[in-house]
Amino acid sequence: MTNSTTLKTSALWITFSLLISLIINTSIVGQNLPCEVINDGIDLQTKTYRIELGPALLFNHTPPEVKNDLQEDNLMKCQAQIVKVEDKTSLHLNLSINSLKAKDIYGSIDKAGMMKITLIDGKEIKLNCYAGSPGVQSQNKKGYIYPVGYELSNRDIKQLSKKEIDKIGIQWSSGYEEYLIYEIDFFMNQLECLNRVANQKPN
C-alpha cells in the first residue's frame, strides 16, 4: 500500500513539474520573440507617434503554367509589415511581380479593394484597402512593385493575434486571386511585437 501511494504521488509530482515547465517555456518563448522595429517614436513630418515593424515574407506565388519559364524564381513575392500610427493600425504589403507583363495580367490594386484572410480554422476576415497602387516598375526594370495598405480594426487584431492564417485573397483590378501562406504565424508574431513595443511607450 505504501509503495502504491508513493508511486502515485511521484507520478503526480512529475506531471505537475512537466506542466509548470511547459508554462514557463511557453512564456519565455513569447518574451524572446525577435522583433525588428524600424521606427518607434514621433514622425517628424506628421508629428504623430508611429511604430513600424520590419517587413517579413508573407508568401511566394508562382502559377504552375509559368514555373518552367521562371525556373527557380517566383512570379510574385509578398513582404508584409504592421504599422501603427497613434491609435490606428494597418497592414502594409509590398507585392513584387517578376514580370514586365504584370500590369497586363494583374492591373492595379485600387483603393477600397478587398482582401480576404482565411484563418487556419476556416474563419474569414475581410480588410479594406485604404492605399492602393497602380504598380511601379522595379529598380532592375524586370517587373513591377505594388505597395499597398489595408486597415486593421480592433476586432481584426484580436482574431489575427490568436490564430494562424491559411491563405489570403487579393482583389486586383483584373480579378480576385488567392495565395497560400507559408508564414502562417506572421500576424501572431508581428502583433505580439507591436503590443510589446506599444506597452513600452513612455507616458
N, C-alpha and C positions, 0 to 999 in steps of 0.2 A: 504493500500500500504506500509506504514511504517513498519507494523508488518511483512508483507511478505518479505520485504527486509532484515529486522533484522534476521528473521528465516533462510533465505538463507545464510546470512553472517555467522551466528552461525554454521550452518551445514558445511560450507566450512572450517571454522576455526577448528572445531572438526576433520574433515577429515585430514586436514593438520597436526594437532597436533599428530594424531594417526600414520600418515606416518613417521613423524620425530622420534617418539618414537620407531617405528619398526626398522628404520635405525640405531638408537643409540644402541638398544638392540642387534641387529644382530652383530654390530661392537664389542660390549662388549663381546658377547659370543665367537667370534673369538679370541679376545685378552686373554680371560680367559681359553681357551682350555688347559687342563692339558698336559704337555709334560714331559715324562720321558726320560732323557738324560743319557746314560751310559758313553759316552765318548765325550768330546769336547775339542780337543787340539792336540798337536803333539804326534804321536805314537812313543814311544822311540825306537822300533825295526826298523820301516821302515822310520822314520824321516819325515813322511808326516802328513798333517793336516787331522784329522779324526773326523767325527761326527757320533755317533752311538746312535740311539734311542732305547728305551726299547722295548722288544718284546710284542706283543699283540695277542690275539686269533684271528685267521682269519676264521677258520671253524673247525667243528667236522663232522665226517662222519662215518656212520655205515650202511652197506648194509642190507636190510630187512631180508635176509636169515640167518644172523648171530646175529640178535638182541637178540633172546632168549638165545643163548649161552653166550653172554656177559652181559646179564641182564641190569644193569644200566650204564655200561661202554660203551665208544665209541671205535670202531675199530681204527679210525685214528683221531689224533688231530694235528692241524697245528698252530704253533706260527710263527708270521712274524714280521719283522722289516726292517726299511730303514737305510741304511748306506751310508755315503758319504766320499770318500777319495779323497782329493784335488778336482778336477772337475768331478770326476766320481761317479755316484750314482747307487746303486744297491739294489735289494730286496733279503733279506735273509729269507729262510724258515727253520723251524725245524719241520720236519714231524715225529711224533711219532706213531708207529703202535703197537697196543696192541695184538700182536700175534707172537708166535715163528715161524709161517709159513709165516711171512711177505716176506722173501726173495724168497720163493717158489711162492707166489701169485703175488708179485709186481716186484721182481727182484731188479733192481737198477735204479737210475736216472743218465743218462750219460751226460757228457759234450757236449754242443751244442744241447741238447734236448730242446724241445719247451714247453713253457707254453702259454696257450691262456686265456686271460682275457676278459670276456664279460661284457660290461657296462650295466647299467640299461636301456639304450635306444637301446640296441641291437648291438651297435658298438663293434668291436673286436680289441684287442691289443695283439700282439704276442711278447713274450720275449724269448731270448736265454739264456740257462744255461751256465755259464762260470765256475761253480764249482759244479761238480756232486758228487754223493755219492753211494757207494755200499751197504750202510747200516751198522750200528754198533749196537751191542747188548746193550740194555738199562741197566742201573745200577741195576734194580730189576730182570734182567735176564728173563723177561716175554715178551719181544718184541724187536723191532728194531727202531732206530732213523736215520733219513736221513737229515743231514744238507746240504743245497744246496743254491746256489746263482744265481740270474738272473740279467742281465744287464738292466738298465733303461736309455733310451735315453731322450734327452730334449723334444722330441715330446711326448714320453710316459708320462713323468712327467706332461706335460701341460694338456693332456687329463685326466689322473688319478686324478689330483688335482681339477677337475671341476665336475666330475660325480661319482655317487655311482656305485658299482660293483654288478653284479648279480651272477656270477659264474666264476670259473676258471677251466681250464683243464690242467692236467699234463701228459707229455709223460714219462711213465715208460718203462723199457726195455721189460716188458711183454705186453705193450699196453697203450692206451690212456684212461684216466678216468676223468670225470668232477665232480665238487663238488659245491654244493650250498653254497653261502656265507651268513653268518648271520651278520657279522660286515661289512655291505655294505659301510660304510664311512671310512674304515680303511685307504685307500690311501689318502683320502682328509685330514684326521686328521694328519697322520704322515708327509705328505708333507708340511702341514701348519706349523707343529712344526719344521721340518727341515729348512724351509725357515726363520722362526723366529730366530733359533739358528745361521744359517749361516750369517744372516744380523747383528748379534751382534759380529761377528768375528773381532778382532782388526786388524787395518791396519798394 
